[in-house]
């Protein structure tokens, strides 16, 4: 990937992270204001799409989490495919360290959460919540620090987050699947067959892929597998390269064109809407006892302690053993700062929390939001000061 393309990508992600911060704060303001009931009513508004006897009926919150977030995962899938084919992740030397960091950054937080909640059958289902990293938030914090932050550090964080997203996708597919509908899975498999044929015939128009993708999303939604995975699966079938014209000039890449067209919409519309809908935490009657309960504390320690131990510790061992080396212009202090920023798990952590816990007042869902906000806040603040201090010394 050209350096200019990387810089453009990072600028969009950084701006998106800053907007995410404001929408999350706005959601918390409404949840703790006299308009809190209106905020809850908005998210509970029933939305129904019906064709004959077939219907999809969900509250607005689930349309956001199952529908809009499918676009986010579609974009993640496009980015994954591009990076593995011709991006930084296609170069083995640049893949090793962020891959190792991502693995450590998932294992350690999950282990810490499980250690605190192993004896609670309801709470243990949230073990994956602190494994996620919010790339938009993390890059937004780096943007606030300024232009002194080495580009290689941002590229390392982005590569790590891509592996982190891949891990989250696998976790959702394996561990957050409900009772399966065989008929819906058959329909989904049929759609996959059509997508495969379109790709093999080198159909470069994206319209048929999107049409089949919508049917795939509906089938996956009804199957019991989480609907957002349809977005990732669809992305893998989008052709990377266009056909050659008579003049021997390549058509624009269908995948890159879709990625470019979707990026702004996802960064500045989809993710802020998701943050506004899911970050509304009421702090009424929240005291130190609630913060120290096992679910929030497991998430807080997982994000703040587990992430830095997993990311920095695994990188340290890999580098000392000769499996990888520090990126250019990156020292140990900057790497430690990035390991702290990886504890900002906001968007993906909230999303996994919505899958792990039911939406009810007595559910750990509200406890998990508290843990995510506190853990992400501590990680983000300390990561900011560590990296800012390091770049100022440089």
C-alpha positions in Angstrom: 0.0 0.0 0.0 1.4 3.4 -0.9 2.3 5.7 2.0 -0.2 8.3 0.8 -3.0 5.7 0.9 -2.0 4.8 4.5 -2.0 8.4 5.5 -5.5 9.0 4.0 -6.8 5.9 5.7 -5.4 6.9 9.1 -6.8 10.5 8.7 -10.3 9.1 8.2 -10.0 6.6 11.1 -8.6 9.4 13.4 -11.4 11.7 12.6 -13.9 8.9 13.1 -12.4 8.2 16.5 -12.9 11.8 17.6 -16.5 11.8 16.4 -17.0 8.5 18.3 -15.9 10.1 21.5 -18.4 12.9 21.1 -21.3 10.6 20.2 -20.5 8.3 23.2 -20.4 11.3 25.5 -23.7 12.5 24.0 -25.3 9.1 24.6 -24.2 9.1 28.3 -25.6 12.7 28.6 -29.0 11.7 27.4 -29.0 8.5 29.5 -28.4 10.6 32.6 -30.7 13.5 31.8 -34.4 14.2 32.2 -34.7 12.9 28.6 -33.4 9.4 29.5 -36.9 7.8 29.0 -37.1 9.3 25.5 -33.6 7.9 24.7 -34.8 4.4 25.8 -38.0 4.8 23.9 -36.2 5.7 20.7 -34.0 2.6 20.9 -37.1 0.4 21.6 -39.1 1.7 18.6 -40.3 -1.4 16.7 -39.3 -1.5 13.1 -41.0 -4.1 10.8 -40.2 -5.1 7.2 -42.8 -7.6 5.9 -43.4 -9.2 2.5 -46.5 -11.5 2.6 -46.1 -13.9 5.5 -42.4 -13.2 5.8 -41.3 -10.5 8.2 -38.4 -9.1 10.1 -39.5 -7.4 13.3 -36.9 -5.9 15.6 -36.5 -2.8 17.9 -34.5 0.0 16.4 -31.5 -0.9 18.6 -31.2 -4.4 17.0 -31.6 -3.0 13.5 -28.6 -0.9 14.3 -26.6 -3.8 15.8 -27.6 -6.4 13.3 -28.1 -4.3 10.2 -25.9 -1.2 10.2 -23.1 -3.1 11.8 -23.2 -5.6 8.9 -21.9 -2.7 6.8 -19.1 -2.2 9.2 -18.1 -5.9 9.1 -18.5 -5.8 5.3 -15.9 -3.0 5.2 -13.7 -4.9 7.6 -13.9 -7.9 5.3 -12.9 -5.8 2.3 -9.9 -4.3 4.2 -8.8 -7.8 5.3 -8.9 -9.2 1.8 -7.0 -6.2 0.3 -4.4 -6.2 3.1 -3.7 -10.0 2.7 -3.5 -9.8 -1.1 -1.4 -6.7 -1.7 -1.2 -4.6 1.5 1.2 -4.6 4.4 -0.1 -8.0 5.6 1.0 -9.6 2.3 4.6 -9.2 3.4 5.6 -11.9 5.9 8.2 -9.7 7.7 5.6 -7.1 8.5 2.9 -9.6 9.6 4.6 -11.5 12.4 4.8 -8.8 15.1 1.3 -7.4 14.8 -0.1 -11.0 14.6 1.7 -12.1 17.7 0.6 -8.9 19.5 -3.0 -9.5 18.5 -2.9 -13.1 19.8 -1.5 -11.9 23.1 -4.0 -9.1 23.3 -6.8 -11.5 23.0 -5.6 -14.4 25.3 -4.6 -12.3 28.4 -7.7 -10.2 28.7 -10.0 -13.2 28.2 -8.0 -15.1 30.9 -8.3 -12.3 33.4 -12.0 -11.9 32.8 -12.5 -15.7 33.1 -10.5 -15.8 36.3 -12.9 -13.3 38.0 -16.1 -14.8 36.5 -15.5 -18.5 36.1 -18.0 -19.4 38.8 -20.9 -17.4 37.3 -22.6 -19.2 34.4 -24.3 -16.1 33.2 -21.4 -13.7 33.5 -18.8 -16.0 32.0 -20.3 -15.6 28.5 -18.8 -12.2 28.4 -15.2 -13.5 28.4 -14.6 -12.1 24.9 -15.6 -8.5 25.7 -12.2 -7.2 26.7 -10.4 -9.0 23.8 -11.4 -6.3 21.3 -9.5 -3.1 20.2 -11.3 -0.1 18.8 -9.0 1.1 16.0 -10.9 4.3 15.3 -10.7 5.4 19.0 -7.1 4.5 19.3 -6.1 6.3 16.1 -8.2 9.3 17.2 -6.1 9.5 20.4 -2.9 9.4 18.3 -4.3 12.2 16.1 -4.8 14.3 19.2 -1.1 13.8 20.1 -0.1 15.2 16.7 2.2 14.7 13.8 5.2 13.7 15.9 3.8 10.2 16.2 5.8 8.0 13.7 3.8 6.7 10.8 5.2 3.2 11.4 3.6 3.2 14.8 0.2 4.0 13.3 0.7 1.3 10.7 1.7 -1.3 13.4 -1.5 -0.4 15.4 -3.7 -0.6 12.2 -2.2 -4.0 11.3 -2.6 -5.3 14.9 -6.2 -4.1 14.8 -6.9 -6.0 11.6 -5.8 -9.2 13.2 -7.8 -8.3 16.2 -10.9 -7.8 14.1 -10.3 -11.2 12.4 -10.1 -12.8 15.8 -13.3 -11.1 16.9 -15.0 -12.4 13.7 -13.9 -16.0 14.5 -15.0 -15.6 18.2 -18.5 -14.4 17.1 -18.9 -17.2 14.6 -17.8 -19.9 17.0 -19.1 -18.8 20.4 -22.1 -16.4 19.9 -24.3 -18.5 17.6 -27.9 -19.3 18.7 -29.9 -22.4 17.9 -29.5 -23.0 14.2 -32.2 -23.0 11.5 -31.4 -25.7 8.9 -33.6 -24.1 6.2 -32.0 -20.7 6.6 -28.6 -22.3 6.5 -29.5 -24.0 3.2 -30.6 -20.7 1.7 -27.4 -19.1 2.9 -25.3 -21.9 1.4 -27.2 -21.4 -1.9 -26.3 -17.7 -1.9 -22.7 -18.6 -1.2 -22.7 -20.9 -4.2 -24.0 -18.1 -6.4 -21.4 -15.7 -5.1 -18.7 -18.2 -5.8 -19.9 -18.6 -9.4 -20.0 -14.8 -9.9 -16.4 -14.6 -8.6 -15.2 -17.5 -10.7 -16.8 -16.0 -13.9 -15.0 -12.8 -13.0 -18.1 -10.7 -12.9 -16.7 -7.3 -11.8 -20.0 -5.4 -11.5 -20.7 -5.1 -7.8 -24.5 -4.9 -8.2 -25.2 -8.7 -8.4 -22.9 -9.3 -5.4 -24.8 -6.7 -3.3 -28.2 -8.1 -4.3 -27.2 -11.7 -3.4 -25.5 -10.3 -0.3 -28.8 -8.8 1.0 -30.5 -12.2 0.6 -27.5 -13.8 2.4 -27.8 -11.3 5.3 -31.5 -12.2 5.7 -30.8 -15.9 5.6 -28.0 -15.6 8.1 -30.1 -13.4 10.3 -32.8 -16.1 10.4 -30.3 -18.9 10.8 -29.1 -18.2 14.3 -25.6 -17.3 13.2 -25.0 -13.6 13.8 -26.1 -11.5 10.8 -23.0 -9.3 10.7 -20.9 -12.3 9.6 -22.8 -12.1 6.3 -21.0 -8.8 5.6 -17.5 -10.4 6.1 -18.4 -13.5 4.0 -19.7 -11.3 1.2 -16.6 -9.1 1.2 -14.4 -12.2 0.5 -16.2 -12.8 -2.8 -15.8 -9.3 -4.2 -13.2 -9.4 -7.0 -9.9 -7.7 -6.2 -9.1 -6.9 -9.8 -11.2 -5.6 -12.7 -11.2 -7.1 -16.2 -8.7 -5.8 -18.8 -10.2 -3.6 -21.5 -9.3 -3.8 -25.2 -6.7 -1.1 -24.6 -5.0 -3.4 -22.1 -5.9 -1.0 -19.2 -7.2 -2.5 -16.1 -10.7 -1.5 -14.9 -10.9 0.0 -11.4 -10.7 -2.6 -8.7 -14.2 -3.5 -7.6 -13.0 -4.2 -4.1 -11.0 -1.0 -3.7 -13.9 1.1 -5.2 -16.4 -0.4 -2.7 -14.0 0.1 0.2 -13.4 3.7 -0.8 -17.1 4.4 -1.2 -18.1 2.8 2.1 -15.3 4.1 4.3 -16.7 7.6 5.0 -20.2 6.3 5.5 -19.1 3.7 8.0 -16.7 5.9 9.8 -18.9 9.0 10.1 -22.4 7.5 10.1 -22.6 3.8 11.0 -20.1 3.8 13.9 -21.3 7.0 15.5 -24.9 5.8 15.4 -23.8 2.5 16.9 -21.9 4.4 19.6 -24.9 6.6 20.4 -27.3 3.6 20.6 -25.0 1.5 22.8 -23.0 3.8 25.0 -26.0 5.3 26.9 -25.1 4.2 30.5 -27.0 5.5 33.4 -24.8 6.3 36.4 -27.7 6.6 38.8 -26.9 4.6 41.9 -23.5 3.6 40.5 -20.9 3.5 43.2 -17.6 1.8 44.0 -19.4 -1.4 44.8 -20.9 -1.7 41.3 -17.5 -0.9 39.7 -15.8 -3.6 41.8 -18.3 -6.3 41.0 -16.9 -9.2 38.9 -18.2 -8.4 35.5 -17.1 -4.7 35.3 -13.8 -5.4 37.1 -13.1 -8.4 34.8 -13.6 -6.1 31.8 -11.6 -3.2 33.3 -8.7 -5.4 34.3 -8.9 -7.3 31.0 -8.7 -4.1 28.9 -6.2 -2.2 31.1 -4.0 -4.9 32.5 -4.6 -7.9 30.1 -4.1 -5.9 26.9 -0.8 -4.3 27.9 0.6 -7.6 29.2 -0.7 -9.5 26.2 0.4 -7.1 23.5 3.7 -5.8 25.0 4.6 -9.0 26.7 4.1 -11.2 23.6 6.0 -8.6 21.4 8.9 -8.5 23.9 9.3 -12.2 23.9 9.0 -12.5 20.1 11.6 -9.8 19.5 14.0 -11.1 22.1 13.7 -14.6 20.6 14.4 -13.3 17.1 11.0 -14.1 15.6 10.3 -10.4 14.9 11.8 -7.0 15.2 10.7 -3.5 16.3 9.2 -1.4 13.5 11.4 1.4 12.2 11.3 4.6 14.3 9.5 2.7 17.1 11.1 2.2 20.5 10.1 0.2 23.6 8.3 3.1 25.2 6.2 3.8 22.1 5.4 0.1 21.8 4.3 0.1 25.5 2.1 3.1 24.8 0.5 1.3 21.9 -0.2 -1.7 24.1 -2.0 0.6 26.4 -4.1 2.1 23.6 -5.1 -1.4 22.6 -7.1 -1.5 25.8 -9.5 1.0 24.3 -12.1 -1.6 23.2 -15.1 0.6 22.9 -17.0 -0.3 19.7 -16.2 -4.0 19.3 -16.4 -4.6 23.1 -19.9 -3.0 23.2 -20.9 -5.1 20.2 -19.7 -8.4 21.7 -21.3 -7.4 25.0 -24.6 -7.0 23.2 -24.2 -10.6 21.9 -23.1 -12.0 25.2 -25.8 -10.6 27.5 -29.5 -10.2 27.0 -31.0 -6.7 26.9 -32.7 -6.5 30.3 -32.3 -4.5 33.5 -31.1 -7.5 35.5 -28.6 -8.6 32.9 -24.9 -8.1 33.1 -25.2 -6.0 30.0 -25.4 -2.8 31.9 -22.5 -3.8 34.1 -20.4 -4.7 31.0 -21.0 -1.2 29.6 -19.7 0.3 32.8 -16.6 -1.8 32.6 -16.0 -1.0 28.9 -16.2 2.7 29.5 -14.0 2.7 32.6 -11.4 0.3 31.2 -11.2 2.1 27.8 -11.0 5.5 29.5 -8.1 4.5 31.8 -6.2 2.7 28.9 -6.7 5.7 26.6 -5.6 8.3 29.0 -2.5 6.5 30.2 -1.6 5.5 26.6 -2.0 9.1 25.5 0.4 10.4 28.2 3.0 7.6 27.6 3.1 8.1 23.9 3.0 11.9 24.2 6.0 11.8 26.6 7.9 9.5 24.3 7.5 11.5 21.1 8.3 14.8 23.0 11.6 13.2 24.1 12.3 12.2 20.5 
